[in-house]
Amino acid sequence: MRDDARLEDLGAGLFAWIQPDGSWGLSNAGLVTGDEQSLLVDTLYDLPRTQRMLDAMARATPAARRIDTLVNTHANGDHCFGNQLVEGARILASRATAEEMHEVTPEMMAGMVAGADQMGAAGDFLRRAFGAYQFEGIRLTPPTETFEKRLELDVGPRRVELIEVGPAHTRGDVIVHVPEARAVFTGDILFIDGTPIMWEGPIANWIDACEKIAALAPDVIVPGHGPLTDVRGALAVRDYLVFVRDETRKRFDAGLSARDAAFDIALGDYSAWLDSERIAVNVQTLYREFGDDSPPPGPLEIFERMAELSR
């Protein structure tokens, strides 16, 4: 896990906090400023990482010394566990995100990592993925306001559009569009050079979300994970999702189990994307969408599959 996080100045009062590794929990965030007002897009997975980001932003612009508004793009902890450090901010998220945020808590993550030694191969995988984060001391800090579908805000003279595109990656995914700056912050609708993971679906919503991002014609896109990108990055994620949907459907129709299908799909060029073992989650979610009524695997079994696929 590389620790080379940095603040990127996007111009026009916009910034991106990039954690280039982009693997498990190494998410990106963003900042929109205008006339000394500020809007932060997401916090990070633990308090030290979030504080480091906030300090860098405050050094870069006076507007970030006090964050006025925080938007959580979705409920995964690597985009909201640092919320408590943004004191006094108005915290916005979709209604579905606010409901989902309480389901996987910092205490649960801390307990899972602490118990990894008793979980065999799955535990080894969990420790590699999450062992570097400090989940102790995090106080889950939920949104103070929620919305559905769409909300427009002003950050100084700058208009900001919050657009709900979930359920897709999670139940309530939101993208943040800054039309004047031709910029979009996508949360985990986009993983660049990394494999998307579909906890929720339906996949058609996610494919549509990628196409909506492309239709906005942004000059710069800040993904949830990985390097800055543009419309080509959004379409590459769409193409991965279409590929996985079609390959999974073939195996579902042929009667393979979800486990066997995940191991049978040849990823081709997509095997070079970071964390390609997430195919196990994506196939399982698609099988549920396709109507598989067999008992779903528990989290430990899913992580065992990913551990095996990552070897």
Secondary structure, DSSP 8 states (H G I E B T S, - for coil): -----EEEEEETTEEEEE-TT--TT---EEEEEETTEEEEE---SSHHHHHHHHHHHHHH-GGGGS--EEE--SS-GGGTTTGGGSTT-EEEEEHHHHHHTTSS-HHHHHHHHHTGGGSHHHHHHHHHHHTTS--TT------SEEESSEEEEEETTEEEEEEE--SSSSSS-EEEEEGGGTEEE-GGG-BSSB----SS--HHHHHHHHHHHHHT--SEEE-SBSS-B-HHHHHHHHHHHHHHHHHHHHHHHTT--HHHHHHH---GGGGGSBTGGGHHHHHHHHHHHHT--S----HHHHHHHHHHHT-
